[in-house]
């Protein structure tokens, strides 16, 4: 079974568009590697986490920031398909 990515975001903070953008980028990049991306409005104020199945890959509160899309793709790739080339997103 392919993994599912979940983006849990704070709707009160108006982060739905950011979550939708990141979901679209992940769906485009990992079409063959994931089952899908779920957007989950959080009941916790200020929450923005990105998980693969039950493993949290990025937590805005812990990091003190949002992930850059290039960074997010690398983190997800390392978890769902470590051998996948991300092209220009691989250069650091």
ABEGO torsion letter per residue (X at the ends): XBBBBBBBBBAAAGAAAAAAAAAAAAAAAAAAABAEBBBBBBABBGBBBBBBEABBABBAAAAGBBBBAAAAAAAAAAAABAABBAEAAABX
